[in-house]
Amino acid sequence: MSQIFPPSANSYARGSIIALVVLLAVLGLSLDRLSRSPFMTRAQTVREQPVQFSHQHHAAGIGIDCRYCHTTVEKASSAGIPPTKTCMNCHVQIWSTSPYLEIVRASFRDDKPLHWTRVHDLPDFVYFNHSVHVKKGVGCATCHGRVDRMPLLYQQNSLQMEWCLECHRNPEKYVRPREAVFQMDYEPPPDQLTLGRQLVKAYDIQSLTSCSTCHR
C-alpha cells in the first residue's frame, strides 16, 4: 500500500502545532494586556458630569479641604457626594448669576439633587471602607491621584484587585502620617520603608489579603 502523506507532512504537522501554541500564547497575552488597559478599566478617562466641576480650581486654587465636600470620609465607608447646598454655601455669593451654574441653582431652588456620574465605581461585590483607610494613614492621592491637578476628574488607577493587593501586601510602601492623609502635595521621604514600618506598627496595620477582607 502506498504512503498517503509525503515525508514532508511531518514537518508541516510539527510546524502547525508550534504555530498554534504560539498563536494561543499571543492571544492569551493580548487578552491579559487588554484586561489591564485603560480601555477596560476606564482609567485616565474623564466622565461626563452635569457640571464640569474642577477639583484643580477648588482644591488647589482656592485651597478647599477634601473634607469640606466629602464630609463622611473619616467616619463612614463612603466619602459622600456633597449635596447642592454645599455648593451654594459659596455660590450664593460667588458666580451667583453665572449661566454656567444655573443647573446648580435650579437644583437647590427646586430641591432636586444633581445626578453625578461616579468616577471611582467599585463593583457591588467589593467592600471598601474609606474611614478605615484614612485612619490607617492611606492618603487620598494614593488611590485617587493628584485630584488637585485635575481640571476634570478621572480615575487615576485601575482599581483592579491586583492593584489593591499590592498595597495590602506591602502597606509600608504607601502609608503616611495621619496628619498628612489629606495633604495633596505630600512627598514620601527617602526612608519611606523605615517610616512605613514604624507607622504599620503604630497604626496596627495588618497585611490583609484573604478573600473575605473585601468580598463579603
PLY file of the C-alpha trace (Angstrom):
ply
format ascii 1.0
element vertex 216
property float x
property float y
property float z
element edge 215
property int vertex1
property int vertex2
end_header
0.00 0.00 0.00
1.44 3.36 -0.99
2.11 6.02 1.61
-0.75 8.53 1.85
1.22 11.50 3.19
4.65 12.52 1.95
7.54 12.67 4.49
7.29 16.48 4.49
3.86 16.22 6.17
5.59 15.52 9.48
7.33 18.88 9.30
4.08 20.61 8.40
2.32 18.94 11.32
5.02 19.95 13.80
5.07 23.48 12.41
1.29 23.74 12.67
1.33 22.63 16.30
4.07 25.12 17.16
2.23 27.91 15.33
-0.99 27.06 17.18
0.79 27.15 20.55
2.40 30.49 19.68
-0.93 31.87 18.47
-2.70 30.82 21.68
0.11 32.31 23.78
-0.06 35.63 21.89
-3.85 35.65 22.16
-3.71 34.97 25.91
-1.08 37.68 26.44
-3.12 40.13 24.36
-6.27 39.45 26.38
-4.29 39.84 29.60
-2.92 43.20 28.44
-6.36 44.28 27.29
-7.92 43.48 30.66
-5.38 45.76 32.34
-5.62 48.55 29.77
-7.43 51.87 30.32
-9.89 50.73 27.66
-11.21 48.10 30.09
-10.52 49.76 33.45
-11.56 53.25 32.24
-8.53 54.71 34.00
-7.46 58.15 32.76
-10.91 58.65 31.21
-12.83 61.81 32.07
-16.51 61.14 32.81
-19.26 63.44 31.65
-20.89 65.26 34.57
-23.94 67.52 34.89
-21.49 70.28 35.87
-17.85 70.04 34.86
-16.55 70.59 38.36
-12.84 71.40 38.60
-11.03 69.85 41.55
-7.92 71.72 40.43
-9.67 75.06 40.89
-11.38 74.22 44.17
-8.72 72.08 45.87
-5.53 73.72 44.62
-6.63 77.17 43.50
-8.91 78.02 46.42
-7.45 75.52 48.88
-10.69 73.80 49.93
-10.00 70.74 52.08
-11.33 67.39 50.80
-13.44 67.01 53.94
-15.45 70.17 53.28
-17.29 68.40 50.47
-16.66 64.74 51.33
-17.88 65.07 54.89
-18.13 61.39 55.84
-14.73 60.21 54.62
-13.36 59.92 58.18
-16.33 58.15 59.73
-18.13 56.08 57.10
-17.44 53.60 54.33
-18.43 56.18 51.72
-16.69 59.53 51.38
-20.02 61.08 50.47
-21.06 63.18 47.50
-21.84 66.74 48.59
-25.43 67.97 48.35
-26.16 71.05 46.28
-26.38 73.10 49.48
-22.64 72.62 49.94
-22.03 74.21 46.55
-24.43 77.05 47.31
-22.67 77.90 50.57
-20.19 79.72 48.35
-22.04 80.20 45.09
-24.90 82.10 46.61
-22.32 84.92 46.66
-19.67 83.85 44.14
-20.70 83.48 40.47
-24.24 83.76 41.76
-25.64 84.79 38.37
-23.39 82.74 36.09
-25.38 80.90 33.37
-22.89 78.06 33.72
-24.10 77.38 37.28
-27.82 77.71 36.57
-28.20 73.94 36.83
-26.75 74.12 40.35
-29.05 76.96 41.37
-32.02 75.12 39.86
-31.13 72.01 41.83
-31.05 74.00 45.06
-34.15 76.02 44.22
-36.24 73.01 43.18
-34.82 70.69 45.84
-33.78 68.16 43.21
-30.32 66.61 43.57
-27.76 66.70 40.81
-27.08 63.27 39.36
-23.30 62.99 39.36
-21.57 60.21 37.46
-19.48 58.12 39.84
-15.84 58.11 38.77
-14.35 55.60 41.22
-17.03 52.95 40.96
-16.16 49.61 42.51
-18.25 46.52 41.70
-21.07 45.72 44.10
-19.25 42.60 45.29
-16.31 44.65 46.59
-16.45 46.17 50.08
-14.34 49.27 50.66
-14.34 51.47 53.75
-12.92 54.97 53.43
-12.77 55.63 57.16
-10.61 52.57 57.84
-8.06 53.53 55.19
-7.95 57.14 56.39
-7.31 56.02 59.97
-4.53 53.72 58.80
-2.70 56.56 57.06
-3.62 55.99 53.42
-3.60 59.35 51.66
-6.35 60.50 49.32
-3.84 60.90 46.49
-2.56 57.34 46.95
-5.78 55.99 45.46
-7.34 58.96 43.70
-4.20 60.57 42.33
-3.43 64.28 42.44
-7.01 65.49 42.08
-5.73 68.98 42.83
-4.17 68.85 39.36
-7.28 67.60 37.58
-9.41 70.26 35.88
-11.84 67.41 35.17
-11.85 64.37 37.41
-10.78 60.98 36.13
-9.87 57.62 37.64
-6.11 57.61 38.20
-5.59 53.88 38.86
-7.04 50.65 37.52
-8.92 49.76 40.76
-8.36 46.11 39.86
-7.80 43.56 42.59
-4.09 43.23 41.87
-3.71 46.98 42.40
-5.41 46.78 45.81
-3.37 43.73 46.81
-0.10 45.50 46.07
-0.83 47.89 48.93
-2.39 45.25 51.19
0.70 43.07 50.85
3.19 45.90 51.29
1.46 48.69 53.27
4.78 50.11 54.47
5.41 51.40 50.95
2.31 53.57 50.91
1.20 54.70 54.36
1.88 58.20 55.63
1.35 60.05 58.92
-2.34 60.59 59.63
-1.91 64.35 59.67
-0.77 64.17 56.03
-3.61 61.98 54.72
-5.44 64.94 53.15
-2.26 66.72 52.04
-2.23 66.51 48.27
1.37 67.61 47.76
2.79 65.15 50.31
6.03 63.57 49.14
7.22 60.29 50.67
10.58 60.70 52.44
13.71 58.96 51.13
13.43 56.49 54.01
9.76 55.66 53.29
10.22 51.99 54.15
11.64 52.83 57.57
8.87 55.32 58.26
6.30 52.93 56.78
7.32 50.09 59.08
7.05 52.42 62.08
3.57 53.55 61.02
2.44 49.99 60.31
3.31 49.13 63.89
1.94 52.35 65.41
-1.36 52.19 63.48
-1.71 48.42 63.91
-1.89 47.86 60.16
-2.32 44.24 59.16
-1.48 42.72 55.81
-4.99 41.57 54.98
-5.13 39.54 51.78
-7.86 36.99 52.49
-10.86 37.00 50.15
-13.30 37.88 52.94
-11.49 41.17 53.61
-13.07 42.77 50.56
-15.58 40.20 49.31
-18.28 39.90 51.94
0 1
1 2
2 3
3 4
4 5
5 6
6 7
7 8
8 9
9 10
10 11
11 12
12 13
13 14
14 15
15 16
16 17
17 18
18 19
19 20
20 21
21 22
22 23
23 24
24 25
25 26
26 27
27 28
28 29
29 30
30 31
31 32
32 33
33 34
34 35
35 36
36 37
37 38
38 39
39 40
40 41
41 42
42 43
43 44
44 45
45 46
46 47
47 48
48 49
49 50
50 51
51 52
52 53
53 54
54 55
55 56
56 57
57 58
58 59
59 60
60 61
61 62
62 63
63 64
64 65
65 66
66 67
67 68
68 69
69 70
70 71
71 72
72 73
73 74
74 75
75 76
76 77
77 78
78 79
79 80
80 81
81 82
82 83
83 84
84 85
85 86
86 87
87 88
88 89
89 90
90 91
91 92
92 93
93 94
94 95
95 96
96 97
97 98
98 99
99 100
100 101
101 102
102 103
103 104
104 105
105 106
106 107
107 108
108 109
109 110
110 111
111 112
112 113
113 114
114 115
115 116
116 117
117 118
118 119
119 120
120 121
121 122
122 123
123 124
124 125
125 126
126 127
127 128
128 129
129 130
130 131
131 132
132 133
133 134
134 135
135 136
136 137
137 138
138 139
139 140
140 141
141 142
142 143
143 144
144 145
145 146
146 147
147 148
148 149
149 150
150 151
151 152
152 153
153 154
154 155
155 156
156 157
157 158
158 159
159 160
160 161
161 162
162 163
163 164
164 165
165 166
166 167
167 168
168 169
169 170
170 171
171 172
172 173
173 174
174 175
175 176
176 177
177 178
178 179
179 180
180 181
181 182
182 183
183 184
184 185
185 186
186 187
187 188
188 189
189 190
190 191
191 192
192 193
193 194
194 195
195 196
196 197
197 198
198 199
199 200
200 201
201 202
202 203
203 204
204 205
205 206
206 207
207 208
208 209
209 210
210 211
211 212
212 213
213 214
214 215
